[in-house]
Amino acid sequence: MSIPRTLRPMDAIPDLLTRLRQEPGALHDYLRVLEQRFSEWEPVIFSFVPEARRWERVRNEAEALLARFPEPAARPPLFGLPVGVKDIFHVDGLPTRAGSRLPAEVLAGPEAAAVTRLKAAGALILGKTITTEFAWFGPGPARNPLNPFHTPGGSSSGSAAAVAAGLVPLALGSQTIGSVNRPAAFCGVVGFKPTYNRISKAGVIELATSHDHVGLFTRDVAGVVEAAAQLWEDWRPAADPDRPFLGIPQGPYLSQVEPTALAHFGEVCARLQAAGVRIVPVPAMPHFEEIRRAHYLLNAAEAAAYHARFADFHHLYHPKTRELIAEGAGYTADEIETARQVKAQTCTHLTDLLDEHGLAGWITPSAVGTAPEGHASTGNPIMQLPFTNAGLPTLTIPTGSHNGLPLATQLAGRWLGDEALLALGRLVDLLVGAAE
């Protein structure tokens, strides 16, 4: 009889789930492995909000899960899978501070729908992960596991860092500009932002409701598929694409990429083309600066409107958050409506180009370069901005490195084309994904 291999923090989610559901003792063994890794890495990267007696709570919840599902055949799809949850999502039994100094009772609310769905599928909540303040640009303490002297990105800083360090196989994040795909790129993990509102935002503290998306971090595209299938009702598995046809959006958008990242992107495209993927440059977004301005205007206006309810606590906010709110309060209704019109036009423009050229999606660098040194900034989110503005799904795949820091490639798909994008992502990951 063969002896089962010890479960490892970096195991792929599909394999991990099979063993957690089927092997006696696997769940407790895996939690012991994670607890040891947590004790080694968390004091270095600060990816989780501190929690007293975390592991006692998690072990008790694991016992309850095992008691509820004693028979392996009856266990739910994500049985025993530990999850990190960005600290703007409400979780029953855990306080929400949103990376701020506000009292937790001021921010309290019902559990986020995404968290409830993950729990119903058998997942265990390992804890809250660090976020920039209110998911904007006020950095938290999280560090990049690949080099702690560099930012992990933001605003989903802790979620990306925790997955990269092997502290959890899955983490929830959010994206209002580039807060899933950029930290995924900086930390060398997979990041997925679905179509706008495909995953419910209920129970999540807002930044800008028109742009806020719930997203995921994993170490593999297959893991995203496992989780996403539980997070929305109308999941429709897509067939693997046959010789997909992708477009590179040429123009002012792409011109912002740094030379090293642009050279790497060229190498990735060449490797994909050698493997049979068709890629063509397509002139796109000549009005990119208008898109950028409209996106930031709407972010500021909607943040000001939402945070008016916490006006008595604005003196506790990070200066960058206060600046955003003050700016947003000054915009007129006409300016806000114009920004919303630009948003709708961006989605139409990008989708029409896909149709015109017969493309399955867009391919771009996932960041302008590697993670910047220092922690005063979380880096530039500009490579995600037009797709977040349009509400289109985006997927970040690690595809290389420079000076020990990850480089990544971004895929963007069609409205509600999430399943097709993930199928495309599996192929790209297979062909050019960075090895562990």
N, C-alpha and C positions, 0 to 999 in steps of 0.2 A: 504494500500500500504506500502511495506517495505521501510525503509530508507537505501540507500546504505551505506555500511561500508566505513569509511575513508580509503583512500589509504595509505599504510604504506611503509616505505623505505625497509623493509625486505620481502615484498610480493614476492611470486614466480613469475617468469617472465611469464609463460603461463596465470596465473590469471590476472596479471597486464596488459598484452597486451589485453586481452578480455575486460577489463574495460576501458582502454584508447581508444580502437576503438569504443566502444558501448555507454558509458555513457556520457551524456552531461556535460560539465564542468570538466570532470575527468582529462584532461591533465593539465589544469591550477591549479587545486587542488593539483595534485601530485607534480608539480613544486614548489608550495608554501611549501609543506611538505619537499621536498628535500632542498630547500633554507634554511629553518629553521635548518634542521639537519646539513647542510653544515656549517652554522654559529657556531654551537656548536662543531663540530668534527674537521673541517679542521684546526683551530688554534692549535690543539693538535697533529695531525698526518701528516700534511704537505704533503698530497698525490697528490695535483694538482699544476701545474705550475701557479703562480699568474696571474690573468687576470683582468684588469680593466673592470668594467661594464659587468661582466660575465652574471649575471642574466637578465639584460636588453637585451643583445644579445639573450640569450636562449628563453626568452619570445617572442621576436620579431620573432624568427625562428619558435616557436610554433604557433604563430598567422598565419604565412605564410603557415604552414602545414595544419592548420585547414581550411584556405581559399581555399587551393588547393584540399582538400578532405573533403568537407562539409557533404557528405553522409557516414554514418558509414559503409555501405555495400561495399563501394568502397575504403576503407582505406587499405593501404598496410600492410604486415604482422608484421612489427616492428613499427607501427604507434606510434609516441610520446615517444619511449623508449630512455631514456637518456643513453649516452655512454661516458665513459672515454677513452682517446686514448693516449697510451704511446708516449712520446715526442721524438720518432725517426720516427714516421709516419707523413708525410706531410698532413696537413689539410688546405684547402683553407680558407684564412682569419685569420689564426693563425700562429704565427712564430714557427719554429722548432729550438730548441737549443741542443737537444740530451743530456741534462744534462751537457753541456759543457759551457765554457766561450767564445766560438767562436761567432762571429757576426752572427745573424740570416740570413743575406743576403748571407753569404758564404755557408750556408747549405740549402738554399731554393731549392725547387723542386716541381714538379706537385703532386697533391693530391694522396695519397696512394689508390690503387685500392680497398683495403678492406674497407677503409673509404667511398669511393664513393658508394660501394655496400650497405653498411649499411644505408647511407643517402637515396639511391634509395628505400630501403625497409621501409623508414619512420622514421628512428632513428634520434635523436637529439644529437649533439655532445656537451656534457657538458664542455669539455675542455681537455687540455693536462695533462697527469699524469706524475709524477716524475719518472725518470729513472736514474740508475747509468750512469756515463759518457760513452757515445757511447755504452751502453748496456754491458759494461765490469764490472770491480770490483771497480771502483771509486765511493763510496757511495754518494747518494743525501740526502736530509733532511727528507725523508719519515720515519714515525714511525709505529710500529705495533699497531693497534687499541686494540688488546687484552692485551697488556702491552707496553706502549710507551717507556719503557726502553730497549726494545728488538728490534732487526732488523725485518723488514717485509720481509726480503729476497730481492733478486735482480735477474736480473736487472730490472724486471718489478715491482719495489717496490710500486710505487704509485697506479698502477692499482689494485694490490692485496689488498692494504690497503683501497682504496676507496670502493671496493666492500664489504670488510669485515665490514666497518663502516656504510654501508647502504647509501653511498653518490651517488652511481650509481648501477643499477642492472646488468650492463654489462660493461666490459672494455676489450680493446685490449692490448695485450702484445706481446713479442717476446721471443724466446728461442734459444740460441746458445749452451748452455750446459744444464742448469736447470732453466732458468729464468722465466718460467711460473709455472711449477709444484712445484718447491721449495717454492717460495713466497706464492703460494696457500696453501701449507701445513703449512707454518709458520703462516698464517693469518686465517686459518680455512675456506677457501672457495674452490669451485670447480675450477680446472684449467685444460684446455684441450689444448694439442699441437697435431695438426693433422699430418698426413703423410707429409713428406717434399714436399713443393710447392703445397699442396692441396689448401691452401689459398694463393693467389698471394702476393708476396713480393714487387711488383712494388710500388714505392713511399715510400719505407722504407729505412732509412739510414742503410747501411750494417755494420756488424762486421766481420763475416766470411761467405761468400755466400754459401759454401758447407753445413753449419750447421744451418744457420738462418732459423727459422720457425716463422710464425705468429700464435699466440694462443689467447685464450679467458679465461676470468674469469667471473664466475657467482656465485650465492649462491646455485644453484641446477643444476643437470645434465639436467633436462628438459629444462632449460634456455639455456644451451649450444646447445641443439638440435635446438631450435627455431632460434638461431643466425647462427649456422653453415649451416642450410638449405638455408640461404640467401647469404652465403659467397663463395660458389662454385657452378658451373653450374650443375654438374652431381650428385647432392645429391640424394641418393637412400635410403629411409627409410628401416631400418632392423627390422625384427621381434624380439620380446623378446626371449632370449635364454632359452632353456629347459635343466635344470641340466647341466650348463656349466662345462667344465673341464679345470682347470687352472694349470699352473706350477709355482713353486717357483725356481728361478735360484740359485741353491746352488753353493757355491764356493767362490773365493776371492772377488767377487762383494758384496755378501750379508754379508761377514764377517766384513765389515766396519761399520755396523749399531751399534749404542750405545745400551747398555743393555735394557734401558727403552723402547726405540722405538722397539727393537726386541721382547720384551715381549708383547707389545701392538699388534704388527703384528701377533704374535702367537695366541693371543686372537681373533683377527679379523678372521683369517683363521679357528679357531675352531668354531666360530659362523656361518661362511658361510657353513662349512661342516655339521653342525647340521641342517642347513636349506636346505641341499641337493646339495650344490655346491661341486664338486669333485676337490680336490687340491692335487697335488703330488710334492715332491721335484724332481728337474731335474738338474743333474750336468751340469753347463753351464759356458761359458767364462773362461776357465782355463788360457787363455792368456789376462786376464783383464788388467793387467798393460800395455801391448802393445797397447790395445785399448785406454787407458787413454793417454798415451804418444802421440800416433798418432793424437788423437783428439785435444789436446792442441797445437801440432806442426802446424796442418792445420789451427787452429784458428789464431795463431800468424802470419803465413805466409800470409794468406788472409787479415788479418787486416792491415798488413804492406803495402800490395799492394793497398788496397782501400784508406788508409789514406795518401798515398803519395801525393794525390791531395791537401791535406791541410798542406803540409810541412811548409809553412810560418807561421802556427799557432801552431806548435807542442809545442812551449814554454808555451802555455796556457793549455796544456793537464794535466790531473791528472797524478801523477807519475806512477800509476799502468798501465795506458793506454800507456804512453811513454815506459815503460818497455816491454809491449806486442809488440809494434811496433818494437822496437830495436831488440828484440829476433827474431821476424818473418823475419826481413830483412836479417838475417844471414843464413837462411836455403837454401840449394841447391835445384835445380830442382828435383834431384833424391830423396832427402828426402821428398819433397812434394808429389811426385808421389807415393812413398811407403806408405805415410799416407793415400792417397786416396784409395790405394789398400786395406789397413786395413779396411777402412770404408765400402767398398763393401763386404769384407769378413764378417764383423760383421753382416750386414743385412742378408747375406746368412746363417750364423751360427745360429742366433736366429730364423730365419724362418724355417730352416731345423729341428731344435729341436721341434718346434711347430708341424710340420708335422709328425715327427717320433713318437711323443707321443700322437698325436691326440688332441692337446690342442687348446682351443679357444683363449688363450692369457696368458700373464705373470701377476703375482701378486707379488708386493714387497712393502716395506715401501717407502713412498714418500720423506723421508728425513732421514738423519742419526740420527736425534733427534729433539727436539723442537727448536724453534728460539733462537739463542744465545743471550745472554745479550750484550748490547752495540751496537754501530753503526759504528764502524771502519771496520767491515766485514759484508757481507750479507749472510754468512753461506756457507756450503759445498754443491755443486751441484752434487756430485758424483753419487747419485741414479738415476739421469736422463741421465748421460753421455752416456752409451752404446746405449740407445734407441734413443737419439738425434743423435748420431754418425751414427746409422743405418737408420735414417729417419723414424722410426716407430712411430705410434701414441701413445700418453700417456695421461692418465686421472688421475687426483688427486681428491680423495674424502675424506673430513674430516671424521674421524671415532672415535675420542676420544680426550682426553687431559691429560696433566700431569702438575701439579702445575699451573693450569690456562692457560697453553699454548697448542695450538692444536697439535694433532698428526693425520697423514693422511696415506692413503693407495693408492698406485699407481697401475693402470692397464695399460698394454701395449699390443697392438694388432698387426695385420698383416699390411703389406704394402697395402695401399688403403683400409684397413679394418676399416675406421673411424666410419662408421655408425654402424657396428657390435660392435665395442668397446663401443660406446655410449649406445647402447641397453644393453650391459653387465653392463655398469656403472649404468644405471637406476636400474637394479636388485640389484647390490651390495649396492647402496645408500639406497634402500628400506630396505635391510636386516640388514645393519650395519652402515649406515650413522649416523654421530653425530647429535643429536637433537640441535636445536637452543637454 
